[in-house]
Amino acid sequence: MATAQMHGIPERISDSELLSILDSTNVNWEYVKFIKEFTNFKDELLSEWLNINVKTFRNYKKTDVQLKENLQEQIVLLISLFKHGLEVFGEMEDFHRWLDTENFFLDREKPIKFLKTITGIRFIDNRLTAIEYGDNV
């Protein structure tokens, strides 16, 4: 059931859509598992983005822990971002490469650096939209 709901998370998510998902859905470890399978990122990187230590992150796998609201929000935004990145780049590997490459338009920072905060996720999502409209890569 959770996988079907995750597939319902849009590539571009408005604040009202996000609030609706958070209000009507139990965003739990299954969503994090979906990110892991969708992106193939390691626990260490995902736990860093979610601002939790790796041990806690791995313990979430074993228990039916209710995630804090801010984590739920960040997880939904990350799913949306990765879906958008796949749509823009066509291949997840190409999107990963872009995320891990210094970018002139980001003051020579790697886009992946910005995924630790909700504002950063939104910022990178806006850069993806700019790429779609021919701005920069």
N, CA, C and O atoms as CSV, one atom per row, in Angstrom:
chain,resi,resn,atom,element,x,y,z
A,1,MET,N,N,0.809,-1.191,0.000
A,1,MET,CA,C,0.000,0.000,0.000
A,1,MET,C,C,0.858,1.263,0.000
A,1,MET,O,O,0.565,2.198,-0.745
A,2,ALA,N,N,1.911,1.313,0.819
A,2,ALA,CA,C,2.760,2.501,0.888
A,2,ALA,C,C,3.417,2.783,-0.453
A,2,ALA,O,O,3.553,3.941,-0.847
A,3,THR,N,N,3.829,1.720,-1.164
A,3,THR,CA,C,4.471,1.931,-2.457
A,3,THR,C,C,3.528,2.630,-3.417
A,3,THR,O,O,3.951,3.523,-4.151
A,4,ALA,N,N,2.274,2.249,-3.430
A,4,ALA,CA,C,1.300,2.909,-4.299
A,4,ALA,C,C,1.168,4.375,-3.920
A,4,ALA,O,O,1.079,5.235,-4.795
A,5,GLN,N,N,1.153,4.669,-2.620
A,5,GLN,CA,C,1.067,6.057,-2.179
A,5,GLN,C,C,2.315,6.826,-2.595
A,5,GLN,O,O,2.221,7.991,-2.984
A,6,MET,N,N,3.470,6.198,-2.518
A,6,MET,CA,C,4.706,6.869,-2.899
A,6,MET,C,C,4.703,7.188,-4.378
A,6,MET,O,O,5.216,8.220,-4.810
A,7,HIS,N,N,4.117,6.284,-5.146
A,7,HIS,CA,C,4.028,6.563,-6.568
A,7,HIS,C,C,3.100,7.742,-6.818
A,7,HIS,O,O,3.184,8.377,-7.868
A,8,GLY,N,N,2.216,8.045,-5.871
A,8,GLY,CA,C,1.310,9.178,-5.980
A,8,GLY,C,C,1.954,10.503,-5.619
A,8,GLY,O,O,1.337,11.552,-5.802
A,9,ILE,N,N,3.180,10.485,-5.110
A,9,ILE,CA,C,3.877,11.739,-4.808
A,9,ILE,C,C,4.349,12.323,-6.147
A,9,ILE,O,O,5.080,11.671,-6.893
A,10,PRO,N,N,3.927,13.544,-6.437
A,10,PRO,CA,C,4.260,14.128,-7.752
A,10,PRO,C,C,5.716,14.558,-7.871
A,10,PRO,O,O,6.409,14.743,-6.871
A,11,GLU,N,N,6.165,14.715,-9.117
A,11,GLU,CA,C,7.530,15.182,-9.391
A,11,GLU,C,C,7.712,16.627,-8.955
A,11,GLU,O,O,8.816,17.042,-8.604
A,12,ARG,N,N,6.660,17.367,-8.977
A,12,ARG,CA,C,6.661,18.750,-8.510
A,12,ARG,C,C,5.525,18.850,-7.510
A,12,ARG,O,O,4.365,18.621,-7.853
A,13,ILE,N,N,5.853,19.187,-6.290
A,13,ILE,CA,C,4.848,19.154,-5.229
A,13,ILE,C,C,4.633,20.560,-4.660
A,13,ILE,O,O,5.578,21.236,-4.254
A,14,SER,N,N,3.397,20.970,-4.642
A,14,SER,CA,C,3.061,22.269,-4.059
A,14,SER,C,C,2.943,22.121,-2.546
A,14,SER,O,O,2.852,21.015,-2.013
A,15,ASP,N,N,2.948,23.259,-1.879
A,15,ASP,CA,C,2.810,23.220,-0.422
A,15,ASP,C,C,1.483,22.592,-0.010
A,15,ASP,O,O,1.429,21.829,0.954
A,16,SER,N,N,0.419,22.907,-0.733
A,16,SER,CA,C,-0.888,22.336,-0.366
A,16,SER,C,C,-0.913,20.824,-0.600
A,16,SER,O,O,-1.508,20.093,0.192
A,17,GLU,N,N,-0.279,20.344,-1.672
A,17,GLU,CA,C,-0.196,18.897,-1.900
A,17,GLU,C,C,0.626,18.228,-0.799
A,17,GLU,O,O,0.267,17.160,-0.303
A,18,LEU,N,N,1.714,18.862,-0.432
A,18,LEU,CA,C,2.581,18.326,0.616
A,18,LEU,C,C,1.822,18.232,1.941
A,18,LEU,O,O,1.871,17.206,2.620
A,19,LEU,N,N,1.130,19.299,2.299
A,19,LEU,CA,C,0.361,19.294,3.546
A,19,LEU,C,C,-0.729,18.233,3.524
A,19,LEU,O,O,-0.995,17.590,4.539
A,20,SER,N,N,-1.351,18.049,2.382
A,20,SER,CA,C,-2.395,17.032,2.252
A,20,SER,C,C,-1.820,15.629,2.445
A,20,SER,O,O,-2.409,14.797,3.135
A,21,ILE,N,N,-0.675,15.377,1.833
A,21,ILE,CA,C,-0.020,14.068,1.981
A,21,ILE,C,C,0.355,13.838,3.441
A,21,ILE,O,O,0.120,12.756,3.978
A,22,LEU,N,N,0.931,14.840,4.082
A,22,LEU,CA,C,1.344,14.697,5.475
A,22,LEU,C,C,0.160,14.503,6.405
A,22,LEU,O,O,0.272,13.820,7.423
A,23,ASP,N,N,-0.974,15.100,6.062
A,23,ASP,CA,C,-2.176,14.987,6.886
A,23,ASP,C,C,-2.872,13.639,6.720
A,23,ASP,O,O,-3.474,13.123,7.661
A,24,SER,N,N,-2.784,13.076,5.519
A,24,SER,CA,C,-3.569,11.867,5.224
A,24,SER,C,C,-2.753,10.582,5.163
A,24,SER,O,O,-3.315,9.501,4.985
A,25,THR,N,N,-1.438,10.685,5.308
A,25,THR,CA,C,-0.574,9.523,5.092
A,25,THR,C,C,0.369,9.328,6.269
A,25,THR,O,O,0.864,10.293,6.851
A,26,ASN,N,N,0.606,8.089,6.606
A,26,ASN,CA,C,1.619,7.758,7.599
A,26,ASN,C,C,2.945,7.579,6.871
A,26,ASN,O,O,3.251,6.494,6.378
A,27,VAL,N,N,3.722,8.647,6.807
A,27,VAL,CA,C,5.027,8.587,6.158
A,27,VAL,C,C,5.965,7.897,7.137
A,27,VAL,O,O,6.331,8.465,8.166
A,28,ASN,N,N,6.348,6.677,6.812
A,28,ASN,CA,C,7.122,5.846,7.730
A,28,ASN,C,C,8.388,5.325,7.044
A,28,ASN,O,O,8.803,5.823,5.998
A,29,TRP,N,N,8.984,4.308,7.667
A,29,TRP,CA,C,10.225,3.750,7.142
A,29,TRP,C,C,10.069,3.258,5.704
A,29,TRP,O,O,11.037,3.298,4.944
A,30,GLU,N,N,8.897,2.801,5.314
A,30,GLU,CA,C,8.694,2.320,3.944
A,30,GLU,C,C,9.030,3.407,2.917
A,30,GLU,O,O,9.504,3.098,1.823
A,31,TYR,N,N,8.792,4.649,3.257
A,31,TYR,CA,C,9.111,5.764,2.366
A,31,TYR,C,C,10.621,5.956,2.253
A,31,TYR,O,O,11.143,6.235,1.174
A,32,VAL,N,N,11.310,5.804,3.374
A,32,VAL,CA,C,12.771,5.891,3.355
A,32,VAL,C,C,13.334,4.725,2.540
A,32,VAL,O,O,14.259,4.898,1.747
A,33,LYS,N,N,12.775,3.561,2.743
A,33,LYS,CA,C,13.186,2.375,1.975
A,33,LYS,C,C,12.983,2.620,0.474
A,33,LYS,O,O,13.815,2.221,-0.341
A,34,PHE,N,N,11.881,3.274,0.117
A,34,PHE,CA,C,11.619,3.610,-1.282
A,34,PHE,C,C,12.727,4.528,-1.821
A,34,PHE,O,O,13.212,4.326,-2.934
A,35,ILE,N,N,13.125,5.534,-1.035
A,35,ILE,CA,C,14.212,6.428,-1.466
A,35,ILE,C,C,15.491,5.624,-1.679
A,35,ILE,O,O,16.179,5.796,-2.685
A,36,LYS,N,N,15.807,4.740,-0.722
A,36,LYS,CA,C,17.019,3.925,-0.838
A,36,LYS,C,C,17.004,3.079,-2.108
A,36,LYS,O,O,18.002,3.014,-2.825
A,37,GLU,N,N,15.882,2.436,-2.383
A,37,GLU,CA,C,15.786,1.577,-3.567
A,37,GLU,C,C,15.769,2.397,-4.853
A,37,GLU,O,O,16.339,1.991,-5.865
A,38,PHE,N,N,15.118,3.540,-4.805
A,38,PHE,CA,C,14.987,4.400,-5.985
A,38,PHE,C,C,16.314,5.045,-6.357
A,38,PHE,O,O,16.607,5.239,-7.537
A,39,THR,N,N,17.122,5.380,-5.338
A,39,THR,CA,C,18.349,6.134,-5.586
A,39,THR,C,C,19.624,5.327,-5.418
A,39,THR,O,O,20.659,5.692,-5.977
A,40,ASN,N,N,19.572,4.244,-4.665
A,40,ASN,CA,C,20.755,3.453,-4.322
A,40,ASN,C,C,21.760,4.220,-3.455
A,40,ASN,O,O,22.939,3.869,-3.427
A,41,PHE,N,N,21.308,5.258,-2.749
A,41,PHE,CA,C,22.193,5.967,-1.834
A,41,PHE,C,C,22.366,5.164,-0.556
A,41,PHE,O,O,21.479,4.407,-0.162
A,42,LYS,N,N,23.494,5.331,0.076
A,42,LYS,CA,C,23.841,4.593,1.285
A,42,LYS,C,C,23.192,5.224,2.518
A,42,LYS,O,O,22.814,6.395,2.515
A,43,ASP,N,N,23.075,4.415,3.568
A,43,ASP,CA,C,22.490,4.845,4.835
A,43,ASP,C,C,23.171,6.102,5.383
A,43,ASP,O,O,22.505,7.000,5.898
A,44,GLU,N,N,24.494,6.159,5.270
A,44,GLU,CA,C,25.250,7.271,5.831
A,44,GLU,C,C,24.818,8.600,5.205
A,44,GLU,O,O,24.648,9.592,5.913
A,45,LEU,N,N,24.644,8.621,3.902
A,45,LEU,CA,C,24.250,9.850,3.221
A,45,LEU,C,C,22.807,10.230,3.560
A,45,LEU,O,O,22.514,11.390,3.850
A,46,LEU,N,N,21.918,9.251,3.521
A,46,LEU,CA,C,20.516,9.532,3.834
A,46,LEU,C,C,20.351,9.993,5.283
A,46,LEU,O,O,19.579,10.913,5.555
A,47,SER,N,N,21.060,9.372,6.199
A,47,SER,CA,C,20.952,9.789,7.604
A,47,SER,C,C,21.505,11.198,7.788
A,47,SER,O,O,20.991,11.966,8.601
A,48,GLU,N,N,22.539,11.538,7.044
A,48,GLU,CA,C,23.080,12.901,7.109
A,48,GLU,C,C,22.036,13.906,6.637
A,48,GLU,O,O,21.838,14.939,7.276
A,49,TRP,N,N,21.369,13.611,5.525
A,49,TRP,CA,C,20.328,14.518,5.022
A,49,TRP,C,C,19.207,14.690,6.032
A,49,TRP,O,O,18.676,15.789,6.192
A,50,LEU,N,N,18.842,13.605,6.718
A,50,LEU,CA,C,17.726,13.646,7.652
A,50,LEU,C,C,18.151,14.104,9.049
A,50,LEU,O,O,17.334,14.182,9.967
A,51,ASN,N,N,19.436,14.403,9.189
A,51,ASN,CA,C,19.983,14.913,10.441
A,51,ASN,C,C,19.750,13.949,11.608
A,51,ASN,O,O,19.372,14.356,12.707
A,52,ILE,N,N,19.982,12.676,11.342
A,52,ILE,CA,C,19.939,11.665,12.400
A,52,ILE,C,C,21.184,10.798,12.258
A,52,ILE,O,O,21.708,10.645,11.155
A,53,ASN,N,N,21.653,10.239,13.346
A,53,ASN,CA,C,22.865,9.426,13.227
A,53,ASN,C,C,22.527,8.098,12.534
A,53,ASN,O,O,21.371,7.676,12.490
A,54,VAL,N,N,23.539,7.474,12.012
A,54,VAL,CA,C,23.359,6.254,11.221
A,54,VAL,C,C,22.731,5.140,12.054
A,54,VAL,O,O,21.893,4.389,11.554
A,55,LYS,N,N,23.132,5.030,13.326
A,55,LYS,CA,C,22.580,3.982,14.182
A,55,LYS,C,C,21.066,4.167,14.338
A,55,LYS,O,O,20.310,3.204,14.212
A,56,THR,N,N,20.629,5.375,14.606
A,56,THR,CA,C,19.192,5.658,14.719
A,56,THR,C,C,18.497,5.376,13.400
A,56,THR,O,O,17.419,4.782,13.365
A,57,PHE,N,N,19.123,5.806,12.319
A,57,PHE,CA,C,18.576,5.569,10.987
A,57,PHE,C,C,18.354,4.077,10.751
A,57,PHE,O,O,17.299,3.670,10.263
A,58,ARG,N,N,19.327,3.283,11.091
A,58,ARG,CA,C,19.223,1.832,10.892
A,58,ARG,C,C,18.231,1.195,11.851
A,58,ARG,O,O,17.601,0.193,11.512
A,59,ASN,N,N,18.082,1.762,13.043
A,59,ASN,CA,C,17.094,1.248,13.988
A,59,ASN,C,C,15.672,1.466,13.488
A,59,ASN,O,O,14.774,0.692,13.817
A,60,TYR,N,N,15.460,2.512,12.695
A,60,TYR,CA,C,14.133,2.755,12.131
A,60,TYR,C,C,13.683,1.589,11.261
A,60,TYR,O,O,12.487,1.334,11.123
A,61,LYS,N,N,14.643,0.887,10.679
A,61,LYS,CA,C,14.319,-0.267,9.835
A,61,LYS,C,C,13.679,-1.389,10.656
A,61,LYS,O,O,12.818,-2.119,10.166
A,62,LYS,N,N,14.108,-1.509,11.888
A,62,LYS,CA,C,13.732,-2.651,12.711
A,62,LYS,C,C,12.468,-2.424,13.525
A,62,LYS,O,O,11.857,-3.381,14.001
A,63,THR,N,N,12.080,-1.194,13.686
A,63,THR,CA,C,10.944,-0.895,14.556
A,63,THR,C,C,9.869,-0.143,13.796
A,63,THR,O,O,10.097,0.382,12.706
A,64,ASP,N,N,8.704,-0.105,14.394
A,64,ASP,CA,C,7.602,0.625,13.795
A,64,ASP,C,C,7.512,2.005,14.449
A,64,ASP,O,O,6.515,2.346,15.085
A,65,VAL,N,N,8.578,2.786,14.277
A,65,VAL,CA,C,8.696,4.096,14.902
A,65,VAL,C,C,7.900,5.121,14.097
A,65,VAL,O,O,7.948,5.138,12.867
A,66,GLN,N,N,7.173,5.968,14.809
A,66,GLN,CA,C,6.486,7.086,14.173
A,66,GLN,C,C,7.524,8.181,13.936
A,66,GLN,O,O,8.105,8.699,14.890
A,67,LEU,N,N,7.759,8.534,12.687
A,67,LEU,CA,C,8.740,9.560,12.364
A,67,LEU,C,C,8.203,10.938,12.739
A,67,LEU,O,O,7.002,11.195,12.647
A,68,LYS,N,N,9.098,11.811,13.159
A,68,LYS,CA,C,8.715,13.181,13.481
A,68,LYS,C,C,8.210,13.871,12.217
A,68,LYS,O,O,8.590,13.510,11.103
A,69,GLU,N,N,7.360,14.856,12.403
A,69,GLU,CA,C,6.729,15.540,11.270
A,69,GLU,C,C,7.741,16.166,10.328
A,69,GLU,O,O,7.572,16.111,9.109
A,70,ASN,N,N,8.801,16.767,10.885
A,70,ASN,CA,C,9.795,17.391,10.009
A,70,ASN,C,C,10.513,16.346,9.149
A,70,ASN,O,O,10.853,16.622,7.998
A,71,LEU,N,N,10.744,15.147,9.697
A,71,LEU,CA,C,11.348,14.063,8.904
A,71,LEU,C,C,10.396,13.593,7.816
A,71,LEU,O,O,10.809,13.342,6.684
A,72,GLN,N,N,9.121,13.476,8.164
A,72,GLN,CA,C,8.128,13.063,7.176
A,72,GLN,C,C,8.098,14.054,6.012
A,72,GLN,O,O,8.070,13.657,4.847
A,73,GLU,N,N,8.106,15.330,6.339
A,73,GLU,CA,C,8.083,16.358,5.302
A,73,GLU,C,C,9.318,16.268,4.413
A,73,GLU,O,O,9.214,16.323,3.188
A,74,GLN,N,N,10.460,16.133,5.022
A,74,GLN,CA,C,11.708,16.057,4.261
A,74,GLN,C,C,11.728,14.804,3.375
A,74,GLN,O,O,12.205,14.860,2.241
A,75,ILE,N,N,11.229,13.706,3.868
A,75,ILE,CA,C,11.202,12.456,3.096
A,75,ILE,C,C,10.306,12.598,1.875
A,75,ILE,O,O,10.688,12.187,0.780
A,76,VAL,N,N,9.126,13.169,2.046
A,76,VAL,CA,C,8.218,13.364,0.909
A,76,VAL,C,C,8.862,14.300,-0.114
A,76,VAL,O,O,8.781,14.056,-1.317
A,77,LEU,N,N,9.498,15.365,0.363
A,77,LEU,CA,C,10.156,16.288,-0.566
A,77,LEU,C,C,11.312,15.624,-1.309
A,77,LEU,O,O,11.525,15.889,-2.492
A,78,LEU,N,N,12.053,14.770,-0.623
A,78,LEU,CA,C,13.149,14.058,-1.297
A,78,LEU,C,C,12.616,13.116,-2.370
A,78,LEU,O,O,13.185,13.029,-3.458
A,79,ILE,N,N,11.537,12.416,-2.074
A,79,ILE,CA,C,10.939,11.533,-3.091
A,79,ILE,C,C,10.520,12.345,-4.301
A,79,ILE,O,O,10.796,11.961,-5.438
A,80,SER,N,N,9.858,13.457,-4.064
A,80,SER,CA,C,9.427,14.323,-5.155
A,80,SER,C,C,10.628,14.837,-5.952
A,80,SER,O,O,10.606,14.849,-7.183
A,81,LEU,N,N,11.673,15.259,-5.241
A,81,LEU,CA,C,12.874,15.773,-5.901
A,81,LEU,C,C,13.520,14.712,-6.786
A,81,LEU,O,O,13.898,14.997,-7.922
A,82,PHE,N,N,13.647,13.493,-6.273
A,82,PHE,CA,C,14.298,12.453,-7.063
A,82,PHE,C,C,13.452,12.054,-8.266
A,82,PHE,O,O,13.991,11.720,-9.321
A,83,LYS,N,N,12.162,12.084,-8.118
A,83,LYS,CA,C,11.297,11.830,-9.277
A,83,LYS,C,C,11.472,12.935,-10.316
A,83,LYS,O,O,11.531,12.661,-11.515
A,84,HIS,N,N,11.556,14.188,-9.853
A,84,HIS,CA,C,11.759,15.312,-10.757
A,84,HIS,C,C,13.123,15.206,-11.444
A,84,HIS,O,O,13.236,15.430,-12.649
A,85,GLY,N,N,14.154,14.866,-10.672
A,85,GLY,CA,C,15.492,14.712,-11.242
A,85,GLY,C,C,15.536,13.632,-12.303
A,85,GLY,O,O,16.189,13.799,-13.333
A,86,LEU,N,N,14.848,12.526,-12.062
A,86,LEU,CA,C,14.781,11.452,-13.052
A,86,LEU,C,C,14.079,11.935,-14.312
A,86,LEU,O,O,14.496,11.623,-15.427
A,87,GLU,N,N,13.012,12.699,-14.123
A,87,GLU,CA,C,12.283,13.232,-15.272
A,87,GLU,C,C,13.158,14.185,-16.100
A,87,GLU,O,O,13.132,14.142,-17.330
A,88,VAL,N,N,13.927,15.038,-15.428
A,88,VAL,CA,C,14.765,16.022,-16.115
A,88,VAL,C,C,15.949,15.364,-16.809
A,88,VAL,O,O,16.253,15.692,-17.957
A,89,PHE,N,N,16.627,14.433,-16.123
A,89,PHE,CA,C,17.853,13.851,-16.655
A,89,PHE,C,C,17.637,12.543,-17.405
A,89,PHE,O,O,18.521,12.108,-18.143
A,90,GLY,N,N,16.496,11.915,-17.236
A,90,GLY,CA,C,16.194,10.690,-17.975
A,90,GLY,C,C,16.744,9.425,-17.352
A,90,GLY,O,O,16.158,8.354,-17.514
A,91,GLU,N,N,17.841,9.521,-16.653
A,91,GLU,CA,C,18.479,8.380,-15.991
A,91,GLU,C,C,18.891,8.812,-14.591
A,91,GLU,O,O,19.414,9.911,-14.407
A,92,MET,N,N,18.659,7.962,-13.616
A,92,MET,CA,C,19.023,8.301,-12.238
A,92,MET,C,C,20.527,8.510,-12.113
A,92,MET,O,O,20.968,9.368,-11.349
A,93,GLU,N,N,21.323,7.735,-12.854
A,93,GLU,CA,C,22.780,7.900,-12.799
A,93,GLU,C,C,23.198,9.291,-13.262
A,93,GLU,O,O,24.113,9.876,-12.683
A,94,ASP,N,N,22.549,9.832,-14.291
A,94,ASP,CA,C,22.865,11.178,-14.770
A,94,ASP,C,C,22.479,12.226,-13.728
A,94,ASP,O,O,23.198,13.205,-13.526
A,95,PHE,N,N,21.346,12.016,-13.073
A,95,PHE,CA,C,20.940,12.933,-12.013
A,95,PHE,C,C,21.924,12.860,-10.845
A,95,PHE,O,O,22.294,13.896,-10.292
A,96,HIS,N,N,22.349,11.669,-10.463
A,96,HIS,CA,C,23.343,11.513,-9.389
A,96,HIS,C,C,24.627,12.255,-9.758
A,96,HIS,O,O,25.214,12.945,-8.925
A,97,ARG,N,N,25.055,12.109,-11.007
A,97,ARG,CA,C,26.285,12.765,-11.457
A,97,ARG,C,C,26.144,14.288,-11.327
A,97,ARG,O,O,27.064,14.964,-10.867
A,98,TRP,N,N,24.981,14.822,-11.736
A,98,TRP,CA,C,24.735,16.254,-11.621
A,98,TRP,C,C,24.747,16.680,-10.148
A,98,TRP,O,O,25.330,17.707,-9.799
A,99,LEU,N,N,24.104,15.889,-9.292
A,99,LEU,CA,C,24.067,16.217,-7.865
A,99,LEU,C,C,25.469,16.262,-7.260
A,99,LEU,O,O,25.717,17.044,-6.342
A,100,ASP,N,N,26.371,15.450,-7.752
A,100,ASP,CA,C,27.698,15.306,-7.162
A,100,ASP,C,C,28.780,16.087,-7.908
A,100,ASP,O,O,29.970,15.837,-7.714
A,101,THR,N,N,28.373,17.028,-8.760
A,101,THR,CA,C,29.325,17.823,-9.532
A,101,THR,C,C,29.229,19.287,-9.116
A,101,THR,O,O,28.136,19.845,-9.015
A,102,GLU,N,N,30.386,19.900,-8.876
A,102,GLU,CA,C,30.389,21.326,-8.542
A,102,GLU,C,C,29.659,22.092,-9.634
A,102,GLU,O,O,29.808,21.803,-10.822
A,103,ASN,N,N,28.868,23.074,-9.215
A,103,ASN,CA,C,28.024,23.808,-10.156
A,103,ASN,C,C,28.327,25.304,-10.052
A,103,ASN,O,O,28.250,25.895,-8.974
A,104,PHE,N,N,28.666,25.892,-11.175
A,104,PHE,CA,C,28.988,27.319,-11.237
A,104,PHE,C,C,27.848,28.159,-10.669
A,104,PHE,O,O,28.085,29.128,-9.947
A,105,PHE,N,N,26.619,27.790,-10.993
A,105,PHE,CA,C,25.453,28.562,-10.585
A,105,PHE,C,C,25.109,28.395,-9.105
A,105,PHE,O,O,24.213,29.065,-8.592
A,106,LEU,N,N,25.816,27.510,-8.432
A,106,LEU,CA,C,25.619,27.294,-7.000
A,106,LEU,C,C,26.886,27.674,-6.230
A,106,LEU,O,O,27.205,27.071,-5.205
A,107,ASP,N,N,27.597,28.678,-6.736
A,107,ASP,CA,C,28.862,29.115,-6.134
A,107,ASP,C,C,29.859,27.968,-6.017
A,107,ASP,O,O,30.564,27.832,-5.017
A,108,ARG,N,N,29.899,27.161,-7.046
A,108,ARG,CA,C,30.820,26.023,-7.146
A,108,ARG,C,C,30.571,24.944,-6.094
A,108,ARG,O,O,31.448,24.122,-5.830
A,109,GLU,N,N,29.394,24.941,-5.500
A,109,GLU,CA,C,29.006,23.881,-4.562
A,109,GLU,C,C,28.357,22.750,-5.341
A,109,GLU,O,O,27.832,22.957,-6.435
A,110,LYS,N,N,28.398,21.567,-4.777
A,110,LYS,CA,C,27.693,20.430,-5.350
A,110,LYS,C,C,26.225,20.521,-4.923
A,110,LYS,O,O,25.950,20.802,-3.756
A,111,PRO,N,N,25.283,20.294,-5.832
A,111,PRO,CA,C,23.868,20.351,-5.465
A,111,PRO,C,C,23.509,19.429,-4.304
A,111,PRO,O,O,22.615,19.746,-3.520
A,112,ILE,N,N,24.185,18.309,-4.186
A,112,ILE,CA,C,23.879,17.341,-3.137
A,112,ILE,C,C,24.044,17.955,-1.739
A,112,ILE,O,O,23.404,17.511,-0.785
A,113,LYS,N,N,24.890,18.960,-1.623
A,113,LYS,CA,C,25.141,19.627,-0.340
A,113,LYS,C,C,23.872,20.270,0.221
A,113,LYS,O,O,23.745,20.427,1.435
A,114,PHE,N,N,22.941,20.638,-0.644
A,114,PHE,CA,C,21.770,21.392,-0.231
A,114,PHE,C,C,20.609,20.518,0.253
A,114,PHE,O,O,19.579,21.046,0.672
A,115,LEU,N,N,20.755,19.210,0.202
A,115,LEU,CA,C,19.632,18.319,0.502
A,115,LEU,C,C,19.437,18.039,1.991
A,115,LEU,O,O,18.634,17.181,2.359
A,116,LYS,N,N,20.164,18.753,2.847
A,116,LYS,CA,C,20.053,18.563,4.295
A,116,LYS,C,C,18.889,19.339,4.903
A,116,LYS,O,O,18.503,19.082,6.043
A,117,THR,N,N,18.331,20.281,4.155
A,117,THR,CA,C,17.241,21.102,4.683
A,117,THR,C,C,16.087,21.147,3.690
A,117,THR,O,O,16.261,20.901,2.496
A,118,ILE,N,N,14.928,21.460,4.200
A,118,ILE,CA,C,13.746,21.584,3.344
A,118,ILE,C,C,13.939,22.725,2.354
A,118,ILE,O,O,13.599,22.587,1.179
A,119,THR,N,N,14.476,23.840,2.810
A,119,THR,CA,C,14.740,24.973,1.919
A,119,THR,C,C,15.734,24.578,0.837
A,119,THR,O,O,15.577,24.962,-0.322
A,120,GLY,N,N,16.753,23.816,1.207
A,120,GLY,CA,C,17.741,23.362,0.230
A,120,GLY,C,C,17.138,22.429,-0.807
A,120,GLY,O,O,17.458,22.524,-1.991
A,121,ILE,N,N,16.268,21.533,-0.368
A,121,ILE,CA,C,15.601,20.618,-1.302
A,121,ILE,C,C,14.761,21.434,-2.284
A,121,ILE,O,O,14.792,21.186,-3.489
A,122,ARG,N,N,14.015,22.404,-1.767
A,122,ARG,CA,C,13.203,23.277,-2.626
A,122,ARG,C,C,14.091,24.040,-3.606
A,122,ARG,O,O,13.742,24.184,-4.778
A,123,PHE,N,N,15.233,24.525,-3.132
A,123,PHE,CA,C,16.170,25.270,-3.965
A,123,PHE,C,C,16.662,24.403,-5.127
A,123,PHE,O,O,16.662,24.851,-6.274
A,124,ILE,N,N,17.074,23.189,-4.844
A,124,ILE,CA,C,17.563,22.291,-5.895
A,124,ILE,C,C,16.430,21.909,-6.837
A,124,ILE,O,O,16.647,21.780,-8.042
A,125,ASP,N,N,15.235,21.726,-6.310
A,125,ASP,CA,C,14.082,21.451,-7.160
A,125,ASP,C,C,13.843,22.614,-8.124
A,125,ASP,O,O,13.522,22.396,-9.293
A,126,ASN,N,N,13.997,23.837,-7.640
A,126,ASN,CA,C,13.860,25.010,-8.519
A,126,ASN,C,C,14.947,25.030,-9.584
A,126,ASN,O,O,14.697,25.463,-10.709
A,127,ARG,N,N,16.148,24.572,-9.251
A,127,ARG,CA,C,17.238,24.502,-10.249
A,127,ARG,C,C,16.874,23.479,-11.325
A,127,ARG,O,O,17.153,23.694,-12.504
A,128,LEU,N,N,16.251,22.367,-10.925
A,128,LEU,CA,C,15.820,21.370,-11.913
A,128,LEU,C,C,14.795,21.974,-12.869
A,128,LEU,O,O,14.844,21.731,-14.074
A,129,THR,N,N,13.880,22.750,-12.334
A,129,THR,CA,C,12.889,23.414,-13.186
A,129,THR,C,C,13.581,24.380,-14.142
A,129,THR,O,O,13.211,24.468,-15.312
A,130,ALA,N,N,14.580,25.102,-13.651
A,130,ALA,CA,C,15.333,26.014,-14.506
A,130,ALA,C,C,16.027,25.250,-15.635
A,130,ALA,O,O,16.060,25.719,-16.773
A,131,ILE,N,N,16.576,24.085,-15.326
A,131,ILE,CA,C,17.231,23.264,-16.349
A,131,ILE,C,C,16.225,22.852,-17.408
A,131,ILE,O,O,16.529,22.861,-18.601
A,132,GLU,N,N,15.025,22.491,-16.968
A,132,GLU,CA,C,13.975,22.096,-17.915
A,132,GLU,C,C,13.673,23.213,-18.906
A,132,GLU,O,O,13.332,22.953,-20.060
A,133,TYR,N,N,13.799,24.441,-18.454
A,133,TYR,CA,C,13.494,25.595,-19.306
A,133,TYR,C,C,14.742,26.166,-19.958
A,133,TYR,O,O,14.726,27.286,-20.468
A,134,GLY,N,N,15.831,25.391,-19.939
A,134,GLY,CA,C,17.027,25.753,-20.690
A,134,GLY,C,C,17.995,26.662,-19.952
A,134,GLY,O,O,18.901,27.225,-20.567
A,135,ASP,N,N,17.823,26.813,-18.660
A,135,ASP,CA,C,18.730,27.671,-17.918
A,135,ASP,C,C,20.120,27.054,-17.903
A,135,ASP,O,O,20.804,27.097,-18.925
A,136,ASN,N,N,20.559,26.495,-16.816
A,136,ASN,CA,C,21.918,25.941,-16.742
A,136,ASN,C,C,21.860,24.463,-16.413
A,136,ASN,O,O,20.803,23.908,-16.112
A,137,VAL,N,N,23.005,23.857,-16.478
A,137,VAL,CA,C,23.135,22.461,-16.077
A,137,VAL,C,C,24.035,22.420,-14.907
A,137,VAL,O,O,24.308,21.344,-14.376
